[in-house]
Amino acid sequence: MSGWDRGARRRCRVGGRPLSTAATAYPERVVGVLGGTFDPIHYGHLRPAAEAAALLGLTEVRVVPAAAAPLRGAALATAAQRLRMAELAVAEFSGFRVDDREIRRGGPSYTVDTLESLRAELGPVPLVLLMGMDQFLKLEQWHRWRELLRLAHVAVLTRPGYPQPSLPAWAGANYRADTAPLRQAAAGLLGFVPASMQDVSATEIRRRRAAGQSIAGLTPPAVQAYIEEHGLYGRSPRGS
């Protein structure tokens, strides 16, 4: 390892000073992080994230299923089932990969813990936490939320033409109208990214399944087949 690389890693020490917002050691790699319960994962998660990844120039997107989301009720599918559905889903999206660290860790899945783990593993690459507007508006309820921007950028996915909300006081110094700097720094910035929001939710998929209705087109075909085969969300497995 070169002396420069050693210095960069010291600056990005998770337990030490905040990450530098200068250009990183690995500008050719920009990693997105998409977390959620994914009960089940669907196009409402995947397609906007894929659009954002293209706009932001992300080289990969880590899809991170939660073991237990602190601000949501218990998932209906097991952790193993949700993990498998995520694995089936990302096969349709170039550059997407499933990261099972929250499920392996167990217990409440706090995003700050996941980002600390990724930062320790990846070093000073730009990390971009992808989230919807609903999550952003509740960000101050998250565990150790003030530390998120020390570890990653935050990219909020918004409907094109949708009015941008007033920024909270804490976000003003971090906001960038141009998202290009998110590729040039390790962490610390906030941007809004237009993406085509899909009219689909996990709640609607579960409702349709419970009512015996089709979920075709709401989630990747491989995920739909898995749900039907295992009788998730209200239907019995084939042959049972």
C-alpha positions as MATLAB code, in Angstrom:
seq = 'MSGWDRGARRRCRVGGRPLSTAATAYPERVVGVLGGTFDPIHYGHLRPAAEAAALLGLTEVRVVPAAAAPLRGAALATAAQRLRMAELAVAEFSGFRVDDREIRRGGPSYTVDTLESLRAELGPVPLVLLMGMDQFLKLEQWHRWRELLRLAHVAVLTRPGYPQPSLPAWAGANYRADTAPLRQAAAGLLGFVPASMQDVSATEIRRRRAAGQSIAGLTPPAVQAYIEEHGLYGRSPRGS';
ca = [
       0.000    0.000    0.000;
       1.387    3.410   -0.895;
       1.938    6.145    1.683;
      -0.899    8.119    0.082;
      -3.290    5.178    0.478;
      -2.313    4.718    4.107;
      -3.013    8.380    4.750;
      -6.387    8.185    2.997;
      -7.414    5.219    5.105;
      -6.400    7.016    8.305;
      -8.578    9.986    7.331;
     -11.486    7.608    6.728;
     -11.124    5.836   10.077;
     -14.709    5.166   11.212;
     -14.047    5.841   14.842;
     -12.011    9.011   14.263;
     -12.558   12.303   12.510;
     -15.345   12.750    9.946;
     -14.466   11.531    6.484;
     -12.776   14.058    4.280;
     -14.969   15.504    1.531;
     -11.963   15.858   -0.734;
     -11.578   13.665   -3.815;
     -11.294   10.022   -2.762;
      -8.638    7.435   -3.406;
     -10.942    5.456   -5.678;
     -12.907    7.910   -7.854;
     -13.669    5.153  -10.383;
     -15.827    3.359   -7.799;
     -19.008    4.882   -6.410;
     -21.206    2.616   -4.292;
     -24.924    3.115   -3.723;
     -26.729    1.640   -0.720;
     -30.426    0.756   -0.902;
     -31.857   -0.622    2.317;
     -35.317   -1.776    3.271;
     -37.463   -4.526    4.695;
     -38.267   -5.701    1.145;
     -41.388   -7.626    2.197;
     -41.412   -8.193   -0.763;
     -38.937   -6.320   -2.945;
     -40.611   -4.810   -6.016;
     -40.213   -2.435   -8.942;
     -41.063    0.528   -6.726;
     -37.753   -0.103   -4.990;
     -35.711   -1.166   -7.989;
     -36.574    1.022  -10.970;
     -36.174    4.423   -9.282;
     -32.908    3.209   -7.747;
     -31.691    2.118  -11.185;
     -32.536    5.540  -12.637;
     -30.760    7.267   -9.764;
     -27.742    5.002  -10.188;
     -27.472    6.009  -13.844;
     -27.837    9.720  -13.086;
     -25.344    9.627  -10.219;
     -22.829    7.442  -12.024;
     -22.908    4.692   -9.398;
     -20.722    1.735  -10.283;
     -22.672   -0.623   -8.036;
     -25.742   -0.640   -5.815;
     -25.801   -2.689   -2.639;
     -29.334   -3.885   -1.869;
     -29.426   -4.482    1.890;
     -32.447   -6.344    3.319;
     -33.074   -5.479    6.961;
     -33.169   -8.121    9.644;
     -35.657   -6.027   11.636;
     -36.547   -2.458   10.666;
     -36.934   -0.436   13.897;
     -39.539    1.976   12.494;
     -41.719   -0.695   10.860;
     -43.731   -3.662   12.037;
     -42.452   -7.209   11.801;
     -42.050   -8.593    8.280;
     -44.401  -11.349    7.144;
     -41.779  -13.236    5.131;
     -38.776  -14.656    6.938;
     -35.361  -13.058    6.671;
     -34.183  -15.956    4.480;
     -37.181  -15.546    2.171;
     -36.725  -11.798    1.830;
     -33.035  -12.273    1.159;
     -33.756  -14.822   -1.558;
     -36.354  -12.573   -3.198;
     -33.813   -9.741   -3.262;
     -31.254  -12.036   -4.888;
     -33.764  -13.025   -7.555;
     -34.779   -9.408   -8.141;
     -31.319   -7.902   -8.633;
     -30.484  -10.347  -11.408;
     -32.612   -8.090  -13.630;
     -30.575   -4.947  -12.855;
     -26.993   -4.454  -13.976;
     -24.631   -3.379  -11.205;
     -27.004   -4.367   -8.404;
     -25.926   -6.905   -5.787;
     -27.440   -8.122   -2.539;
     -25.581   -7.470    0.703;
     -26.735   -9.671    3.584;
     -24.813   -8.002    6.412;
     -27.895   -6.774    8.301;
     -29.483  -10.212    8.265;
     -26.210  -11.822    9.345;
     -25.856   -9.241   12.110;
     -29.401   -9.824   13.354;
     -31.320   -7.619   15.772;
     -32.557   -4.115   14.897;
     -31.129   -2.985   11.556;
     -29.724    0.491   12.017;
     -28.467    2.143    8.845;
     -25.635    3.872   10.688;
     -24.234    0.487   11.738;
     -24.408   -0.752    8.158;
     -22.647    2.321    6.812;
     -19.924    2.001    9.442;
     -19.409   -1.616    8.414;
     -19.299   -0.753    4.716;
     -16.940    2.141    5.340;
     -14.537   -0.074    7.283;
     -14.648   -2.622    4.446;
     -14.468   -0.311    1.433;
     -12.252    2.520    2.654;
     -12.612    6.033    1.196;
     -14.851    5.267   -1.771;
     -17.890    7.519   -2.239;
     -20.887    5.897   -0.546;
     -24.345    7.139   -1.538;
     -27.333    6.230    0.625;
     -30.440    6.127   -1.588;
     -33.807    6.886   -0.010;
     -37.288    8.048   -0.879;
     -38.787   11.362    0.144;
     -40.905    9.671    2.832;
     -37.754    8.328    4.480;
     -35.976   11.669    4.206;
     -38.812   13.495    5.941;
     -38.517   11.049    8.866;
     -34.734   11.009    8.964;
     -34.515   12.684   12.345;
     -36.262    9.641   13.852;
     -33.428    7.337   12.738;
     -30.904    5.946   15.190;
     -27.790    8.184   15.358;
     -29.075   10.000   12.296;
     -26.633   12.892   12.637;
     -23.772   10.484   11.902;
     -25.120    9.349    8.531;
     -23.502   12.165    6.575;
     -20.177   11.481    8.268;
     -20.260    8.061    6.625;
     -22.060    8.591    3.310;
     -23.824   11.001    1.042;
     -27.622   11.030    1.040;
     -29.455   11.000   -2.305;
     -33.192   11.566   -2.030;
     -35.218   10.169   -4.924;
     -38.002   12.525   -5.994;
     -40.680   12.585   -8.652;
     -39.630   14.766  -11.612;
     -41.243   18.168  -11.217;
     -42.238   17.495   -7.614;
     -41.655   20.551   -5.384;
     -38.555   20.175   -3.278;
     -39.345   20.377    0.440;
     -37.822   23.035    2.635;
     -34.492   21.799    3.863;
     -34.136   21.295    7.606;
     -31.576   23.527    9.265;
     -29.039   20.706    9.632;
     -29.017   20.006    5.879;
     -28.326   23.459    4.510;
     -24.538   23.283    4.468;
     -24.595   19.780    3.012;
     -27.035   20.333    0.138;
     -25.810   20.442   -3.449;
     -28.122   21.251   -6.348;
     -25.585   19.615   -8.674;
     -25.107   15.971   -7.690;
     -21.739   15.601   -9.453;
     -19.828   16.288   -6.199;
     -21.331   13.109   -4.743;
     -18.990   11.180   -7.039;
     -15.971   13.247   -6.039;
     -16.123   13.010   -2.255;
     -16.376   10.138    0.186;
     -19.324   11.428    2.219;
     -21.046   14.459    3.651;
     -23.333   15.772    0.909;
     -27.082   15.776    0.274;
     -28.752   15.849   -3.137;
     -32.171   15.347   -4.714;
     -32.339   12.993   -7.694;
     -35.352   12.882  -10.053;
     -36.588    9.349  -10.642;
     -39.784    7.880  -12.043;
     -41.649    6.703   -8.976;
     -43.580    3.468   -9.510;
     -47.192    3.173   -8.360;
     -46.517    0.001   -6.397;
     -45.913   -0.855   -2.775;
     -45.219   -3.951   -0.706;
     -48.520   -3.302    1.080;
     -50.400   -3.441   -2.233;
     -48.639   -6.647   -3.247;
     -49.531   -8.292    0.071;
     -53.127   -7.064   -0.246;
     -53.457   -8.491   -3.734;
     -51.995  -11.801   -2.672;
     -54.375  -12.035    0.284;
     -57.289  -11.306   -2.066;
     -56.126  -13.868   -4.628;
     -55.361  -11.187   -7.223;
     -52.461  -11.080   -9.666;
     -49.235   -9.276   -8.814;
     -47.859   -9.555  -12.355;
     -45.821   -6.521  -13.347;
     -45.348   -5.268   -9.786;
     -42.185   -7.214   -9.069;
     -39.680   -9.117  -11.219;
     -41.139  -12.357  -12.635;
     -38.652  -14.471  -10.667;
     -39.835  -12.857   -7.431;
     -43.482  -13.353   -8.379;
     -42.786  -17.029   -9.065;
     -41.022  -17.401   -5.706;
     -43.925  -15.780   -3.857;
     -46.424  -18.060   -5.554;
     -44.313  -21.188   -5.102;
     -43.888  -20.589   -1.382;
     -47.403  -19.356   -0.750;
     -46.265  -16.038    0.676;
     -48.707  -13.321    1.679;
     -51.866  -15.374    1.679;
     -51.710  -18.143   -0.892;
     -50.818  -21.804   -0.426;
     -47.752  -23.346   -2.130;
     -48.385  -25.224   -5.339;
     -49.335  -28.817   -4.727;
     -50.157  -28.320   -1.050;
];
